[in-house]
């Protein structure tokens, strides 16, 4: 696993506004999930062996949280040219295959609002 310094916001910080495309080509923003008890953001990618290993657990966690009125989104910050398995098309196939009830989002070139950056 790559060793990367954490740039997370302090706990309790209000989520910054964002607008990201989903696998269906729709734009999703923070206001789309407003009114929920909480927001869980999962940073993941299709080609990661660890993510593949915990896919069933992520599906269970997602189902549990959605039932508790918690919004859940997943964001891939990988470069689809370097990692074709992480392309929006591949993410849509994986979402369908795994039965995720949430649209997986892919970030544009930069997503400073959520402090994620392009993986080399």
C-alpha positions, -999 to 999 in steps of 0.1 A, spaced: 0 0 0 13 35 -8 22 56 21 5 90 18 2 117 44 -34 123 55 -50 157 46 -83 150 62 -103 179 76 -107 180 114 -135 158 127 -167 178 131 -159 201 101 -189 207 79 -186 191 45 -174 215 19 -196 220 -11 -188 197 -41 -202 189 -75 -190 156 -91 -202 135 -120 -217 101 -113 -214 70 -135 -247 79 -152 -233 113 -163 -254 133 -137 -239 160 -115 -242 153 -78 -236 179 -51 -237 183 -14 -271 198 -16 -284 165 -32 -277 147 1 -288 175 25 -314 166 51 -297 133 58 -285 124 93 -249 122 80 -228 118 49 -203 89 45 -178 94 18 -158 64 7 -127 69 -14 -122 37 -34 -112 23 -68 -121 -8 -87 -86 -21 -92 -75 -20 -56 -70 -55 -41 -81 -44 -7 -114 -28 -21 -120 -60 -40 -115 -80 -8 -140 -59 12 -167 -54 -15 -193 -75 3 -186 -57 36 -189 -23 18 -222 -34 3 -235 -45 38 -223 -12 54 -238 9 26 -272 -9 30 -271 -5 68 -263 32 67 -288 40 39 -315 23 61 -305 47 89 -310 78 66 -272 83 61 -262 94 26 -233 74 12 -212 83 -18 -180 67 -32 -154 87 -51 -126 73 -72 -97 98 -76 -76 76 -99 -65 85 -134 -86 63 -158 -59 64 -184 -34 49 -161 -60 27 -144 -86 17 -170 -105 -4 -144 -113 29 -127 -129 45 -157 -165 58 -153 -177 29 -176 -159 3 -156 -172 19 -124 -208 16 -137 -203 -21 -145 -188 -27 -111 -216 -8 -94 -241 -30 -112 -222 -63 -106 -218 -56 -69 -254 -44 -64 -244 -11 -48 -275 10 -44 -254 42 -46 -240 58 -77 -202 58 -76 -188 92 -84 -156 99 -103 -139 132 -96 -128 156 -123 -91 165 -128 -89 180 -93 -112 178 -64 -98 204 -40 -131 207 -23 -127 172 -7 -89 174 -6 -83 145 -28 -57 145 -55 -48 125 -86 -30 92 -78 1 88 -100 
